[in-house]
Amino acid sequence: MKKKVLLVIGLYLCSMTVLAAAKDMSWSGWVSDSKCGAKGANAAHEACAKKCIAAGEKPVLVTDKDQKVVGIDNPDALAGHEGHHVEVTGKMTDSGTLHVDKVKMLAQKGGSGGAMNEMQH
């Protein structure tokens, strides 16, 4: 009996972990390039980000919260947003990259907040 209860509790905890991992989350930050990283987390970097990404650098998201540079699993989802302040919705992959499902433009001045201009991809 004790083993069955422990087994049920163990399966419940495992299933909750899987469900939590699959949930979409949102992050706000700047679309930069892998060469400049966090240095490109501002509106003045837009032209440089476009140039570097066109030359083969990978797009990354530099988070507003902690300036973490996050690789993008599906870079085409951020096409046209190079150097922009955005909110992305998606999932973190097992490899630590972000799979972007939706992109929304944020105010281009400063960090997060301010007027929002919604732009869906």
MMTF fields as JSON, N, C-alpha, C and O atoms, coordinates in Angstrom:
{
  "mmtfVersion": "1.0.0",
  "mmtfProducer": "UNKNOWN",
  "numBonds": 483,
  "numAtoms": 484,
  "numGroups": 121,
  "numChains": 1,
  "numModels": 1,
  "chainsPerModel": [1],
  "groupsPerChain": [121],
  "chainIdList": ["A"],
  "bondAtomList": [4, 2, 8, 6, 12, 10, 16, 14, 20, 18, 24, 22, 28, 26, 32, 30, 36, 34, 40, 38, 44, 42, 48, 46, 52, 50, 56, 54, 60, 58, 64, 62, 68, 66, 72, 70, 76, 74, 80, 78, 84, 82, 88, 86, 92, 90, 96, 94, 100, 98, 104, 102, 108, 106, 112, 110, 116, 114, 120, 118, 124, 122, 128, 126, 132, 130, 136, 134, 140, 138, 144, 142, 148, 146, 152, 150, 156, 154, 160, 158, 164, 162, 168, 166, 172, 170, 176, 174, 180, 178, 184, 182, 188, 186, 192, 190, 196, 194, 200, 198, 204, 202, 208, 206, 212, 210, 216, 214, 220, 218, 224, 222, 228, 226, 232, 230, 236, 234, 240, 238, 244, 242, 248, 246, 252, 250, 256, 254, 260, 258, 264, 262, 268, 266, 272, 270, 276, 274, 280, 278, 284, 282, 288, 286, 292, 290, 296, 294, 300, 298, 304, 302, 308, 306, 312, 310, 316, 314, 320, 318, 324, 322, 328, 326, 332, 330, 336, 334, 340, 338, 344, 342, 348, 346, 352, 350, 356, 354, 360, 358, 364, 362, 368, 366, 372, 370, 376, 374, 380, 378, 384, 382, 388, 386, 392, 390, 396, 394, 400, 398, 404, 402, 408, 406, 412, 410, 416, 414, 420, 418, 424, 422, 428, 426, 432, 430, 436, 434, 440, 438, 444, 442, 448, 446, 452, 450, 456, 454, 460, 458, 464, 462, 468, 466, 472, 470, 476, 474, 480, 478],
  "bondOrderList": [1, 1, 1, 1, 1, 1, 1, 1, 1, 1, 1, 1, 1, 1, 1, 1, 1, 1, 1, 1, 1, 1, 1, 1, 1, 1, 1, 1, 1, 1, 1, 1, 1, 1, 1, 1, 1, 1, 1, 1, 1, 1, 1, 1, 1, 1, 1, 1, 1, 1, 1, 1, 1, 1, 1, 1, 1, 1, 1, 1, 1, 1, 1, 1, 1, 1, 1, 1, 1, 1, 1, 1, 1, 1, 1, 1, 1, 1, 1, 1, 1, 1, 1, 1, 1, 1, 1, 1, 1, 1, 1, 1, 1, 1, 1, 1, 1, 1, 1, 1, 1, 1, 1, 1, 1, 1, 1, 1, 1, 1, 1, 1, 1, 1, 1, 1, 1, 1, 1, 1],
  "groupList": [{"groupName": "MET", "atomNameList": ["N", "CA", "C", "O"], "elementList": ["N", "C", "C", "O"], "formalChargeList": [0, 0, 0, 0], "bondAtomList": [1, 0, 2, 1, 3, 2], "bondOrderList": [1, 1, 2], "singleLetterCode": "M", "chemCompType": "L-PEPTIDE LINKING"}, {"groupName": "LYS", "atomNameList": ["N", "CA", "C", "O"], "elementList": ["N", "C", "C", "O"], "formalChargeList": [0, 0, 0, 0], "bondAtomList": [1, 0, 2, 1, 3, 2], "bondOrderList": [1, 1, 2], "singleLetterCode": "K", "chemCompType": "L-PEPTIDE LINKING"}, {"groupName": "VAL", "atomNameList": ["N", "CA", "C", "O"], "elementList": ["N", "C", "C", "O"], "formalChargeList": [0, 0, 0, 0], "bondAtomList": [1, 0, 2, 1, 3, 2], "bondOrderList": [1, 1, 2], "singleLetterCode": "V", "chemCompType": "L-PEPTIDE LINKING"}, {"groupName": "LEU", "atomNameList": ["N", "CA", "C", "O"], "elementList": ["N", "C", "C", "O"], "formalChargeList": [0, 0, 0, 0], "bondAtomList": [1, 0, 2, 1, 3, 2], "bondOrderList": [1, 1, 2], "singleLetterCode": "L", "chemCompType": "L-PEPTIDE LINKING"}, {"groupName": "ILE", "atomNameList": ["N", "CA", "C", "O"], "elementList": ["N", "C", "C", "O"], "formalChargeList": [0, 0, 0, 0], "bondAtomList": [1, 0, 2, 1, 3, 2], "bondOrderList": [1, 1, 2], "singleLetterCode": "I", "chemCompType": "L-PEPTIDE LINKING"}, {"groupName": "GLY", "atomNameList": ["N", "CA", "C", "O"], "elementList": ["N", "C", "C", "O"], "formalChargeList": [0, 0, 0, 0], "bondAtomList": [1, 0, 2, 1, 3, 2], "bondOrderList": [1, 1, 2], "singleLetterCode": "G", "chemCompType": "PEPTIDE LINKING"}, {"groupName": "TYR", "atomNameList": ["N", "CA", "C", "O"], "elementList": ["N", "C", "C", "O"], "formalChargeList": [0, 0, 0, 0], "bondAtomList": [1, 0, 2, 1, 3, 2], "bondOrderList": [1, 1, 2], "singleLetterCode": "Y", "chemCompType": "L-PEPTIDE LINKING"}, {"groupName": "CYS", "atomNameList": ["N", "CA", "C", "O"], "elementList": ["N", "C", "C", "O"], "formalChargeList": [0, 0, 0, 0], "bondAtomList": [1, 0, 2, 1, 3, 2], "bondOrderList": [1, 1, 2], "singleLetterCode": "C", "chemCompType": "L-PEPTIDE LINKING"}, {"groupName": "SER", "atomNameList": ["N", "CA", "C", "O"], "elementList": ["N", "C", "C", "O"], "formalChargeList": [0, 0, 0, 0], "bondAtomList": [1, 0, 2, 1, 3, 2], "bondOrderList": [1, 1, 2], "singleLetterCode": "S", "chemCompType": "L-PEPTIDE LINKING"}, {"groupName": "THR", "atomNameList": ["N", "CA", "C", "O"], "elementList": ["N", "C", "C", "O"], "formalChargeList": [0, 0, 0, 0], "bondAtomList": [1, 0, 2, 1, 3, 2], "bondOrderList": [1, 1, 2], "singleLetterCode": "T", "chemCompType": "L-PEPTIDE LINKING"}, {"groupName": "ALA", "atomNameList": ["N", "CA", "C", "O"], "elementList": ["N", "C", "C", "O"], "formalChargeList": [0, 0, 0, 0], "bondAtomList": [1, 0, 2, 1, 3, 2], "bondOrderList": [1, 1, 2], "singleLetterCode": "A", "chemCompType": "L-PEPTIDE LINKING"}, {"groupName": "ASP", "atomNameList": ["N", "CA", "C", "O"], "elementList": ["N", "C", "C", "O"], "formalChargeList": [0, 0, 0, 0], "bondAtomList": [1, 0, 2, 1, 3, 2], "bondOrderList": [1, 1, 2], "singleLetterCode": "D", "chemCompType": "L-PEPTIDE LINKING"}, {"groupName": "TRP", "atomNameList": ["N", "CA", "C", "O"], "elementList": ["N", "C", "C", "O"], "formalChargeList": [0, 0, 0, 0], "bondAtomList": [1, 0, 2, 1, 3, 2], "bondOrderList": [1, 1, 2], "singleLetterCode": "W", "chemCompType": "L-PEPTIDE LINKING"}, {"groupName": "ASN", "atomNameList": ["N", "CA", "C", "O"], "elementList": ["N", "C", "C", "O"], "formalChargeList": [0, 0, 0, 0], "bondAtomList": [1, 0, 2, 1, 3, 2], "bondOrderList": [1, 1, 2], "singleLetterCode": "N", "chemCompType": "L-PEPTIDE LINKING"}, {"groupName": "HIS", "atomNameList": ["N", "CA", "C", "O"], "elementList": ["N", "C", "C", "O"], "formalChargeList": [0, 0, 0, 0], "bondAtomList": [1, 0, 2, 1, 3, 2], "bondOrderList": [1, 1, 2], "singleLetterCode": "H", "chemCompType": "L-PEPTIDE LINKING"}, {"groupName": "GLU", "atomNameList": ["N", "CA", "C", "O"], "elementList": ["N", "C", "C", "O"], "formalChargeList": [0, 0, 0, 0], "bondAtomList": [1, 0, 2, 1, 3, 2], "bondOrderList": [1, 1, 2], "singleLetterCode": "E", "chemCompType": "L-PEPTIDE LINKING"}, {"groupName": "PRO", "atomNameList": ["N", "CA", "C", "O"], "elementList": ["N", "C", "C", "O"], "formalChargeList": [0, 0, 0, 0], "bondAtomList": [1, 0, 2, 1, 3, 2], "bondOrderList": [1, 1, 2], "singleLetterCode": "P", "chemCompType": "L-PEPTIDE LINKING"}, {"groupName": "GLN", "atomNameList": ["N", "CA", "C", "O"], "elementList": ["N", "C", "C", "O"], "formalChargeList": [0, 0, 0, 0], "bondAtomList": [1, 0, 2, 1, 3, 2], "bondOrderList": [1, 1, 2], "singleLetterCode": "Q", "chemCompType": "L-PEPTIDE LINKING"}],
  "groupTypeList": [0, 1, 1, 1, 2, 3, 3, 2, 4, 5, 3, 6, 3, 7, 8, 0, 9, 2, 3, 10, 10, 10, 1, 11, 0, 8, 12, 8, 5, 12, 2, 8, 11, 8, 1, 7, 5, 10, 1, 5, 10, 13, 10, 10, 14, 15, 10, 7, 10, 1, 1, 7, 4, 10, 10, 5, 15, 1, 16, 2, 3, 2, 9, 11, 1, 11, 17, 1, 2, 2, 5, 4, 11, 13, 16, 11, 10, 3, 10, 5, 14, 15, 5, 14, 14, 2, 15, 2, 9, 5, 1, 0, 9, 11, 8, 5, 9, 3, 14, 2, 11, 1, 2, 1, 0, 3, 10, 17, 1, 5, 5, 8, 5, 5, 10, 0, 13, 15, 0, 17, 14],
  "groupIdList": [1, 2, 3, 4, 5, 6, 7, 8, 9, 10, 11, 12, 13, 14, 15, 16, 17, 18, 19, 20, 21, 22, 23, 24, 25, 26, 27, 28, 29, 30, 31, 32, 33, 34, 35, 36, 37, 38, 39, 40, 41, 42, 43, 44, 45, 46, 47, 48, 49, 50, 51, 52, 53, 54, 55, 56, 57, 58, 59, 60, 61, 62, 63, 64, 65, 66, 67, 68, 69, 70, 71, 72, 73, 74, 75, 76, 77, 78, 79, 80, 81, 82, 83, 84, 85, 86, 87, 88, 89, 90, 91, 92, 93, 94, 95, 96, 97, 98, 99, 100, 101, 102, 103, 104, 105, 106, 107, 108, 109, 110, 111, 112, 113, 114, 115, 116, 117, 118, 119, 120, 121],
  "secStructList": [7, 2, 2, 2, 2, 2, 2, 2, 2, 2, 2, 2, 2, 2, 2, 2, 2, 2, 2, 2, 2, 6, 1, 7, 3, 3, 3, 3, 3, 3, 3, 3, 3, 6, 6, 6, 4, 4, 4, 4, 7, 1, 4, 4, 4, 2, 2, 2, 2, 2, 2, 2, 2, 2, 6, 6, 7, 7, 3, 3, 3, 3, 3, 6, 6, 6, 7, 7, 3, 3, 3, 5, 1, 7, 4, 4, 4, 4, 6, 6, 7, 6, 6, 7, 3, 3, 3, 3, 3, 3, 3, 3, 7, 6, 6, 1, 7, 3, 3, 3, 3, 3, 3, 3, 3, 7, 7, 1, 1, 1, 1, 1, 7, 1, 7, 7, 5, 7, 7, 7, 7],
  "xCoordList": [0.829, 0.0, 0.867, 0.616, 1.895, 2.785, 3.491, 3.662, 3.893, 4.573, 3.643, 4.072, 2.376, 1.411, 1.195, 1.125, 1.091, 0.902, 2.119, 1.971, 3.314, 4.53, 4.626, 5.057, 4.222, 4.233, 3.273, 3.627, 2.076, 1.082, 1.591, 1.46, 2.163, 2.711, 3.85, 3.937, 4.72, 5.833, 5.357, 5.879, 4.373, 3.826, 3.155, 3.279, 2.454, 1.798, 2.84, 2.666, 3.91, 4.951, 5.627, 5.917, 5.878, 6.484, 5.559, 6.011, 4.279, 3.35, 3.211, 3.06, 3.259, 3.171, 4.406, 4.3, 5.566, 6.796, 6.717, 7.098, 6.23, 6.097, 5.11, 5.379, 3.989, 2.999, 3.54, 3.27, 4.294, 4.855, 5.902, 5.982, 6.697, 7.743, 7.161, 7.788, 5.991, 5.402, 4.637, 4.202, 4.472, 3.684, 4.416, 5.616, 3.691, 4.258, 4.56, 3.813, 5.656, 6.035, 6.369, 6.566, 6.432, 6.767, 8.0, 8.212, 8.809, 9.994, 10.012, 9.643, 10.434, 10.627, 12.125, 12.886, 12.525, 13.942, 14.205, 13.282, 15.467, 15.919, 16.441, 17.147, 16.088, 16.626, 17.984, 18.081, 19.021, 20.39, 20.982, 20.264, 22.283, 22.967, 23.967, 24.38, 24.35, 25.227, 26.619, 27.314, 27.034, 28.344, 28.34, 29.263, 27.322, 27.263, 26.599, 26.924, 25.685, 25.031, 24.373, 23.609, 24.662, 24.015, 24.383, 23.646, 25.519, 25.881, 24.866, 24.757, 24.127, 23.158, 21.744, 20.792, 21.59, 20.255, 19.761, 19.493, 19.644, 19.123, 18.735, 19.153, 17.928, 17.415, 18.52, 18.384, 19.606, 20.7, 21.445, 22.225, 21.217, 21.921, 21.192, 21.685, 20.043, 19.215, 19.971, 19.946, 20.638, 21.339, 22.454, 22.647, 23.183, 24.268, 23.722, 24.28, 22.618, 22.017, 21.577, 21.814, 20.937, 20.494, 21.683, 21.633, 22.744, 23.928, 24.602, 24.958, 24.77, 25.444, 24.624, 25.179, 23.307, 22.457, 22.439, 22.462, 22.398, 22.452, 23.778, 23.844, 24.844, 26.168, 26.371, 27.44, 25.35, 25.445, 25.434, 25.378, 25.485, 25.385, 23.971, 23.03, 23.822, 22.519, 21.783, 22.405, 20.464, 19.706, 19.583, 19.457, 19.621, 19.464, 18.497, 18.267, 17.932, 17.113, 17.91, 18.389, 18.052, 18.699, 17.573, 16.899, 17.371, 16.222, 16.334, 17.418, 15.191, 15.147, 15.469, 16.156, 14.969, 15.063, 16.505, 16.853, 17.343, 18.705, 19.789, 20.931, 19.43, 20.376, 20.986, 22.104, 20.238, 20.689, 20.555, 19.54, 21.572, 21.566, 21.055, 21.687, 19.896, 19.236, 19.235, 18.762, 19.76, 19.744, 18.324, 17.46, 18.096, 16.764, 16.769, 17.606, 15.825, 15.701, 15.212, 15.635, 14.33, 13.751, 13.934, 13.0, 15.13, 15.461, 14.507, 14.345, 13.878, 12.957, 11.78, 11.174, 11.449, 10.335, 10.621, 9.692, 11.901, 12.27, 12.647, 13.086, 12.481, 12.801, 12.005, 10.791, 12.699, 12.07, 12.078, 11.666, 12.538, 12.577, 14.003, 14.21, 14.973, 16.362, 16.531, 16.146, 17.104, 17.325, 16.092, 16.14, 14.988, 13.744, 13.567, 14.092, 12.815, 12.398, 11.086, 10.108, 11.053, 9.911, 9.528, 10.282, 8.332, 7.919, 7.701, 6.916, 8.397, 8.243, 7.538, 7.742, 6.716, 6.045, 6.519, 6.573, 6.862, 7.341, 7.755, 7.301, 8.626, 9.078, 10.589, 11.203, 11.176, 12.601, 12.773, 12.025, 13.747, 14.012, 14.963, 15.535, 15.12, 16.046, 17.483, 18.291, 17.802, 19.16, 19.402, 20.512, 18.366, 18.536, 18.249, 18.461, 17.768, 17.385, 15.883, 15.138, 15.464, 14.066, 13.379, 13.835, 12.283, 11.467, 10.36, 9.48, 10.403, 9.483, 8.21, 8.257, 7.064, 5.768, 5.109, 4.397, 5.349, 4.684, 5.617, 6.356, 5.572, 6.383, 5.473, 4.608, 5.675, 4.897, 5.874, 6.746, 5.729, 6.597, 6.298, 5.145, 7.358, 7.237, 7.804, 8.391, 7.634, 8.194, 9.694, 10.375, 10.208, 11.613, 12.559, 13.776, 12.022, 12.869, 13.062, 12.102, 14.276, 14.55, 14.244, 14.348, 13.857, 13.599, 12.168, 11.591, 11.592, 10.226, 9.217, 9.545, 7.995, 6.913, 6.631, 7.168, 5.791, 5.459, 4.381, 3.774, 4.144, 3.11, 3.502, 4.674, 2.527, 2.803, 2.168, 1.029, 2.922, 2.424, 2.417, 3.472, 1.264, 1.182, 1.474, 0.906, 2.373, 2.762, 2.952, 3.89, 2.104, 2.13, 2.902, 2.852, 3.612, 4.277, 3.785, 4.212],
  "yCoordList": [-1.201, 0.0, 1.256, 2.206, 1.236, 2.382, 2.644, 3.797, 1.582, 1.701, 2.31, 3.127, 1.914, 2.451, 3.94, 4.702, 4.353, 5.775, 6.578, 7.639, 6.071, 6.753, 6.805, 7.806, 5.721, 5.684, 6.719, 7.431, 6.809, 7.777, 9.2, 10.045, 9.472, 10.807, 11.116, 12.225, 10.137, 10.333, 10.625, 11.525, 9.875, 10.11, 11.478, 12.166, 11.87, 13.183, 14.3, 15.235, 14.207, 15.235, 15.293, 16.378, 14.14, 14.105, 14.738, 15.503, 14.425, 14.983, 16.494, 17.213, 16.981, 18.429, 19.14, 20.243, 18.514, 19.081, 19.183, 20.203, 18.14, 18.151, 19.23, 19.963, 19.334, 20.353, 21.756, 22.646, 21.963, 23.283, 23.645, 24.802, 22.684, 22.942, 23.276, 24.002, 22.768, 22.963, 24.289, 24.646, 25.008, 26.233, 27.369, 27.564, 28.109, 29.286, 30.347, 30.515, 31.053, 32.143, 33.354, 33.238, 34.518, 35.749, 36.397, 36.36, 36.994, 37.736, 39.042, 39.079, 40.111, 41.369, 41.631, 41.288, 42.251, 42.538, 43.086, 43.418, 43.172, 43.734, 42.623, 41.726, 42.687, 41.741, 42.287, 43.346, 41.546, 41.933, 40.825, 39.946, 40.881, 39.829, 39.144, 39.704, 37.93, 37.133, 37.743, 37.427, 38.588, 39.22, 40.324, 40.403, 41.169, 42.295, 41.923, 42.502, 40.977, 40.53, 41.663, 42.438, 41.769, 42.755, 44.192, 45.118, 44.392, 45.758, 46.314, 47.529, 45.428, 45.843, 45.987, 46.011, 46.083, 46.147, 47.584, 48.083, 48.243, 49.612, 49.966, 49.309, 51.018, 51.418, 51.888, 51.755, 52.434, 52.932, 51.801, 52.062, 50.574, 49.432, 48.807, 47.834, 49.337, 48.705, 48.466, 47.353, 49.481, 49.335, 48.298, 47.502, 48.306, 47.348, 45.926, 45.007, 45.742, 44.414, 43.893, 42.731, 44.751, 44.341, 43.928, 42.909, 44.713, 44.445, 43.13, 42.306, 42.948, 41.745, 40.483, 39.452, 40.561, 39.393, 39.062, 37.888, 40.078, 39.851, 39.215, 38.485, 39.501, 38.947, 37.56, 36.971, 37.027, 35.664, 35.482, 34.35, 36.576, 36.438, 35.984, 36.256, 35.306, 34.797, 35.867, 36.571, 35.995, 36.908, 36.325, 35.112, 37.206, 36.807, 37.776, 38.875, 37.369, 38.253, 38.612, 37.73, 39.913, 40.384, 40.809, 41.809, 40.047, 40.262, 41.569, 41.962, 42.232, 43.464, 43.192, 43.977, 42.08, 41.779, 41.702, 42.312, 40.944, 40.727, 40.816, 40.417, 41.341, 41.485, 40.15, 40.106, 39.067, 37.747, 37.634, 38.035, 37.093, 36.891, 35.48, 34.494, 35.395, 34.114, 33.824, 34.638, 32.677, 32.256, 31.94, 31.605, 32.051, 31.84, 30.548, 30.36, 29.662, 28.368, 28.514, 27.76, 29.471, 29.696, 31.167, 31.96, 31.532, 32.927, 33.637, 34.854, 32.906, 33.539, 34.212, 35.127, 33.768, 34.366, 35.816, 36.579, 36.206, 37.578, 38.43, 39.569, 37.894, 38.649, 39.952, 39.955, 41.046, 42.36, 43.049, 44.203, 42.36, 42.943, 43.169, 43.42, 43.085, 43.272, 44.661, 45.663, 44.72, 45.987, 46.559, 47.686, 45.823, 46.324, 45.849, 44.812, 46.638, 46.265, 45.511, 46.06, 44.262, 43.387, 42.59, 42.495, 42.029, 41.001, 39.75, 39.755, 38.68, 37.428, 36.413, 36.386, 35.592, 34.503, 33.218, 33.103, 32.249, 30.98, 30.05, 30.173, 29.115, 28.098, 27.986, 28.159, 27.696, 27.386, 25.937, 25.064, 25.679, 24.318, 23.629, 24.268, 22.341, 21.581, 22.069, 21.941, 22.624, 23.101, 24.508, 25.03, 25.128, 26.449, 27.603, 28.759, 27.314, 28.384, 28.631, 27.798, 29.772, 30.162, 29.892, 30.364, 29.132, 28.923, 29.969, 29.914, 30.925, 32.06, 31.691, 31.228, 31.904, 31.673, 32.98, 33.015, 34.06, 35.336, 36.48, 36.386, 37.564, 38.754, 39.969, 40.146, 40.805, 42.039, 43.181, 43.098, 44.241, 45.41, 46.14, 46.244, 46.643, 47.487, 48.861, 49.053, 49.812, 51.15, 51.03, 50.259, 51.782, 51.666, 52.484, 52.358, 53.315, 54.109, 53.364, 52.837, 53.313, 52.733, 51.261, 50.534, 50.816, 49.401, 49.04, 49.478, 48.241, 47.768, 48.818, 49.764, 48.632, 49.543, 50.554, 50.46, 51.533, 52.567, 52.11, 51.056, 52.901, 52.571, 51.332, 51.135, 50.501, 49.276, 49.363, 49.801, 48.942, 48.877, 47.406, 46.832, 46.798, 45.362, 45.007, 45.584, 44.045, 43.583, 42.087, 41.63, 41.319, 39.864, 39.252, 39.748, 38.173, 37.359, 35.966, 35.109],
  "zCoordList": [0.0, 0.0, 0.0, -0.742, 0.853, 0.962, -0.388, -0.786, -1.073, -2.362, -3.411, -4.225, -3.391, -4.36, -4.148, -5.112, -2.906, -2.596, -3.064, -3.671, -2.781, -3.223, -4.744, -5.316, -5.387, -6.846, -7.426, -8.365, -6.881, -7.362, -7.141, -8.026, -5.985, -5.706, -6.673, -7.201, -6.905, -7.838, -9.254, -9.912, -9.724, -11.064, -11.153, -12.166, -10.11, -10.069, -10.179, -10.961, -9.406, -9.446, -10.811, -11.315, -11.408, -12.745, -13.778, -14.631, -13.706, -14.692, -14.517, -15.505, -13.296, -13.056, -13.613, -14.15, -13.487, -14.024, -15.542, -16.117, -16.189, -17.649, -18.087, -19.039, -17.413, -17.768, -17.565, -18.371, -16.507, -16.243, -17.294, -17.706, -17.729, -18.714, -20.082, -20.854, -20.392, -21.711, -21.833, -22.927, -20.746, -20.749, -21.469, -21.275, -22.293, -22.943, -21.895, -20.931, -22.093, -21.205, -22.055, -23.265, -21.42, -22.14, -21.531, -20.319, -22.406, -22.002, -22.764, -23.938, -22.117, -22.828, -22.904, -21.999, -24.016, -24.199, -25.588, -26.332, -25.916, -27.196, -28.085, -27.625, -29.366, -30.343, -30.77, -31.389, -30.426, -30.755, -31.629, -32.107, -31.826, -32.587, -31.667, -30.652, -32.034, -31.176, -31.019, -30.053, -31.921, -31.822, -30.765, -29.954, -30.763, -29.831, -28.505, -27.468, -28.528, -27.302, -26.539, -27.115, -25.236, -24.363, -24.717, -24.377, -25.399, -25.817, -26.815, -26.981, -27.477, -28.481, -27.947, -28.726, -26.634, -26.028, -25.928, -24.836, -27.077, -27.12, -28.548, -29.501, -28.681, -29.996, -30.939, -32.156, -30.403, -31.233, -31.949, -32.865, -31.55, -32.117, -33.311, -33.881, -33.695, -34.727, -36.032, -36.558, -36.56, -37.847, -37.751, -38.671, -36.644, -36.447, -36.363, -36.963, -35.613, -35.482, -36.848, -37.178, -37.641, -38.982, -39.841, -40.53, -39.801, -40.614, -40.187, -41.029, -38.877, -38.38, -38.647, -39.026, -38.452, -38.695, -40.185, -40.555, -41.043, -42.491, -42.903, -43.892, -42.128, -42.429, -41.826, -41.984, -41.133, -40.64, -39.129, -38.647, -38.373, -36.912, -36.566, -37.311, -35.459, -35.023, -34.209, -33.413, -34.399, -33.543, -32.138, -31.965, -31.138, -29.743, -29.076, -29.58, -27.944, -27.137, -25.894, -25.18, -25.634, -24.412, -23.479, -23.726, -22.405, -21.532, -20.753, -20.322, -20.581, -19.795, -18.33, -17.677, -17.831, -16.407, -15.908, -14.897, -16.628, -16.125, -17.205, -16.976, -18.38, -19.492, -19.929, -20.441, -19.721, -20.147, -21.656, -22.224, -22.303, -23.751, -24.028, -23.649, -24.698, -24.938, -26.439, -27.232, -26.822, -28.218, -28.673, -27.863, -29.977, -30.548, -31.358, -32.242, -31.048, -31.716, -33.159, -34.036, -33.406, -34.733, -35.133, -35.011, -35.608, -35.891, -36.855, -36.765, -37.769, -38.721, -38.023, -38.58, -36.81, -36.061, -35.684, -35.417, -35.658, -35.289, -36.502, -36.343, -37.705, -38.918, -38.945, -38.74, -39.198, -39.222, -37.862, -37.752, -36.836, -35.485, -34.99, -33.803, -35.873, -35.489, -34.863, -35.466, -33.659, -32.974, -32.303, -31.809, -32.266, -31.668, -30.231, -29.826, -29.479, -28.12, -28.258, -28.765, -27.812, -28.062, -26.812, -25.844, -26.881, -25.933, -26.763, -27.711, -26.407, -27.129, -26.234, -25.021, -26.849, -26.152, -26.792, -28.016, -25.956, -26.475, -25.358, -24.221, -25.703, -24.755, -24.808, -25.861, -23.664, -23.625, -24.056, -23.615, -24.91, -25.364, -24.387, -23.504, -24.557, -23.705, -23.869, -22.949, -25.032, -25.275, -24.724, -24.829, -24.135, -23.53, -24.466, -24.101, -25.671, -26.589, -26.475, -25.959, -26.958, -26.887, -28.224, -29.265, -28.196, -29.393, -29.354, -28.495, -30.284, -30.302, -31.049, -32.188, -30.389, -31.012, -31.447, -32.451, -30.689, -30.968, -30.576, -29.596, -31.357, -31.094, -31.043, -31.9, -30.032, -29.904, -29.677, -28.812, -30.453, -30.312, -29.004, -28.584, -28.369, -27.189, -27.516, -28.581, -26.611, -26.809, -27.057, -26.38, -28.015, -28.399, -27.523, -27.652, -26.637, -25.743, -24.442, -23.88, -23.961, -22.649, -22.567, -23.555, -21.358, -21.094, -21.376, -22.371, -20.501, -20.722, -20.29, -19.574, -20.738, -20.345, -21.414, -22.518, -21.106, -22.069, -23.019, -22.827, -24.041, -25.026, -25.799, -26.121, -26.094, -26.839, -28.216, -28.373, -29.189, -30.562, -30.937, -31.204, -30.963, -31.189, -32.636, -33.564, -32.808, -34.131, -34.038, -33.385, -34.66, -34.552, -35.713, -36.839, -35.427, -36.458, -36.369, -37.144]
}
